[in-house]
């Protein structure tokens, strides 16, 4: 019996659903310090990008680029950080983080930098609406 896709519980707890693209679920990290998207291919039991078929690897990068463009259209951004670390959450996922000089982790990485600060409900709703609009 083949496995079915299920979002890792840690990703589900730390993010809010933003959109479903052809390959990936797009999630917004619930940390107001950084505008931070996470793309998760809806394929079960994948750990590495190399685990995707070649055509799906191309699709993944196209969706990463689409997410990056949406972030740049919606939030101030001096630099985009991309990462597919998987050291804690092994499920294949790609981070797309809009960075600003002087942000809470600058110039270091956002991973493991302090405690997340949840968005205020109104700010979260507005950012989600803006990003959803930019993704379509």
KAZISUL-V6843 format. One line per field, one symbol per residue. psi: psi as a letter, one per 30 degrees, with the letter a starting at -180 (. if undefined). Layout:
psi = ???
This chain:
psi = kkllkkkkeeeeeflkkeljleelkkkkkijffkjjlkkjkikkgkeleffkleeeeeeeeeeeeeeeeeeffflkkfkkkkkidgfejfkklkkjkkkkkglffkgllfkgjakkjkkkeeeeeeeeeeeeeff.
